[in-house]
Amino acid sequence: QVQLVESGGGLVQAGGSLRLSCAASGRTFSGYGVGWFRQAPGKERNVVAAISWSVGSTYYADSVKGRFTISRDGAKNTVYLQMNSLKPEDTAVYYCAAAPPYRAYLASESSYDYWGQGTQVTVSS
């Protein structure tokens, strides 16, 4: 079992930055894929970014490329999402999720077995 806890959400003005953290307990992220998803009110939950813990390869949704960066810290067993140049349309609840090692397609929500509780990000115009 993997327990995930997100932190770092909040209210920021357009153009500002936030860094989200996803800390794992119960086991390490080693071998897992870790993704960030977001869900705005009345909309589907969609992938924002994902990282393969072992290889370090990353995936980004087109809407966040060049603005968001996903990274990992093995010593802290934590994955980060650095969000820069935030826009009002980035407003959503952001979720961290973990996919078992044998699930290769990290852009799909169906690959993930473990989810955090979510953290709210609000970008004001």
Salt bridges, closest charged atoms under 4 A:
ASP62 OD1 - LYS65 NZ 3.12
ASP90 OD1 - ARG38 NH1 2.86
ASP90 OD2 - ARG67 NH1 2.73
GLU109 OE2 - ARG45 NH2 2.78
ASP113 OD1 - ARG103 NH1 2.78
